[in-house]
Amino acid sequence: MAEPTPTETEFLVIGECVADIVRVPGRPDHPYPGGSPANVAYGLARLGRSVTLLTQLGADPYGELIRRHLAAGGVVVRTDGQQVATPTAVVTLDGEGRAAYAFAVEWSLAPVAVPAARHVHLGSLASVRAPGAAVARQLLRTARAGGAGTSYDPNVRPALFGEHAAGVAAVEECVALSDLVKASDEDLAWLYPGVPVRESAARWLALGPAAVVVTLGGAGAFALSADGEVRVAAPPTTVVDTVGAGDSFMSALLASLAPGRPGPAELAAALRTAAAAAAVTVSRAGANPPTAAELAAAAALPTEHEVR
């Protein structure tokens, strides 16, 4: 495979950066660089991939924190040049490391030239929050029309998704524009209340993606494709917190899958690798995805995870 040219990036990730202000009872608040799309971009770069992140960042301390973090990981950051405040999220962790979020996030992405990319990933609030969501979805549409691979992770945050029906419509538009879609069981439960998770995943598959992947927390993950269903269990791990686990899973999934329509064996291998990445991430504080070497070591551990 040829190397990307200077005007080309392997992955273009579109979406928000957020300063995650982690709050644990009895400890001082601690800010971490975050935002689901930013985490995915950082995770891809840690795995040795060429990544550009199209986002919005403020000229403030939180923005500088995130810029330094992304640059240290090897992510090229592009913005639309607008003067904005860096979004924040107060992440409150309970005694078992589960996260609850309170956001101060705006998304007003303006049309901007972006580098050519082999694959374009859109995530989270950037896909649904006006006024910038329409620009982000158009970039995904243009990428797909130009032959790039496309992927999507709604990473639902109910407090910021707006009116439910409109949010579902925006999500389904993104699903239909994507080759690969990943969601959590909690995402699907909010989008389609009372509908079994597998049924919701099958609904998405009918919209056109080659594969729909659903994460199930400690119960593992499954993927639906035209070839059927593949399931994997979650590797054993000690949970410190769950911040960024789904984003780490997404990064490793993208890095593991070749372009095109993956077969069952390829999907199973990618799910195992992605589950290993998430297990590494939850074993340490914050959105801290594995390096390529750490993931290789974790994925090489003997497992019996695949269930057909």
C-alpha positions, 0 to 999 in steps of 0.5 A, spaced: 500 500 500 502 506 498 504 511 503 499 518 504 502 524 500 503 530 503 496 533 502 493 526 504 491 523 511 490 516 512 484 518 517 480 524 517 476 525 524 471 530 524 468 532 531 468 536 538 474 536 543 472 537 550 476 538 556 473 532 561 474 535 568 474 529 572 471 529 579 471 524 584 469 524 591 474 526 596 479 528 591 481 535 587 478 536 580 483 534 574 482 536 567 483 531 562 483 532 554 477 529 551 471 529 546 469 522 543 472 524 536 478 527 539 479 521 543 478 517 537 483 521 533 488 520 538 487 513 539 489 512 532 495 516 532 497 512 538 496 506 534 501 509 528 496 511 523 496 518 520 490 522 523 488 529 522 482 532 526 477 537 524 475 540 530 474 547 534 478 549 540 478 556 544 484 560 545 484 558 553 487 554 558 483 548 556 484 549 549 492 549 550 491 543 554 488 539 548 492 542 543 499 539 546 496 533 548 494 531 541 500 534 538 504 529 543 500 523 540 501 525 533 495 528 531 494 534 526 489 539 528 485 543 523 480 548 525 475 552 522 478 559 525 472 561 529 473 564 536 470 559 540 470 557 548 473 550 548 467 545 550 468 542 557 464 536 561 464 535 568 465 527 569 463 525 575 465 518 577 462 513 582 465 508 587 465 503 581 468 508 576 462 509 572 462 516 569 456 521 569 457 527 565 455 535 565 456 539 559 458 546 556 458 544 549 457 548 543 458 546 536 458 551 530 463 548 525 463 552 518 465 550 511 472 549 511 477 545 506 480 539 509 485 534 506 484 528 502 483 522 506 482 515 505 477 514 511 473 519 514 470 518 521 464 522 524 462 522 531 458 524 537 455 531 538 458 533 532 453 529 528 447 532 531 448 539 534 446 545 530 449 549 527 455 545 525 452 538 524 450 540 517 457 541 515 459 535 518 454 531 515 456 534 508 463 533 509 461 525 510 457 525 504 462 528 500 467 523 502 463 517 501 461 520 494 469 521 493 470 514 494 473 514 501 471 509 507 466 512 512 465 511 519 460 513 525 459 513 532 453 517 535 456 516 542 449 519 545 449 524 550 442 525 551 442 532 555 445 535 548 442 531 543 436 535 543 429 533 541 429 526 540 426 525 533 430 530 530 436 526 534 434 520 531 433 522 524 440 525 524 443 519 527 440 515 521 442 520 516 449 518 518 448 511 519 446 511 512 452 515 509 457 510 513 461 503 511 462 502 518 458 504 524 459 503 532 454 504 538 453 502 545 447 498 547 446 504 551 446 509 545 441 504 542 437 504 548 436 511 548 435 512 541 430 506 540 426 505 547 424 498 548 427 495 542 431 490 543 439 492 541 440 487 536 433 489 532 436 496 532 442 494 530 439 490 524 435 496 522 441 500 522 444 495 517 438 495 513 440 503 512 446 501 508 453 500 512 457 494 511 457 492 518 454 495 525 458 494 531 455 494 538 459 494 544 455 491 551 460 493 556 462 487 560 458 483 556 463 484 550 461 486 543 457 483 537 457 485 529 452 484 524 454 484 517 451 481 510 454 474 513 451 474 519 453 475 526 459 475 530 460 476 538 466 476 542 466 477 550 470 482 554 477 480 556 478 480 564 481 487 566 481 491 573 476 497 572 479 504 574 474 508 570 470 507 563 472 514 560 474 513 553 473 506 553 468 506 547 473 511 543 479 506 544 474 501 542 473 505 535 480 507 534 482 500 534 476 497 530 478 502 525 485 501 525 484 493 524 479 493 518 481 494 511 477 498 506 471 494 503 466 489 506 469 485 512 468 478 512 466 474 519 473 472 520 476 479 519 470 482 523 471 477 529 479 479 529 477 486 529 472 486 535 477 482 539 483 487 538 478 493 539 475 489 546 483 488 548 484 496 547 478 498 551 480 493 556 487 497 557 483 503 557 479 502 563 484 499 567 487 506 567 485 513 569 482 518 563 481 517 556 488 513 555 488 509 549 494 503 548 500 504 544 501 499 538 506 495 542 501 495 548 495 493 544 499 488 541 501 485 548 494 485 550 491 482 544 496 477 544 494 474 551 490 467 550 483 468 550 477 464 548 472 470 546 469 469 540 462 466 540 458 465 533 
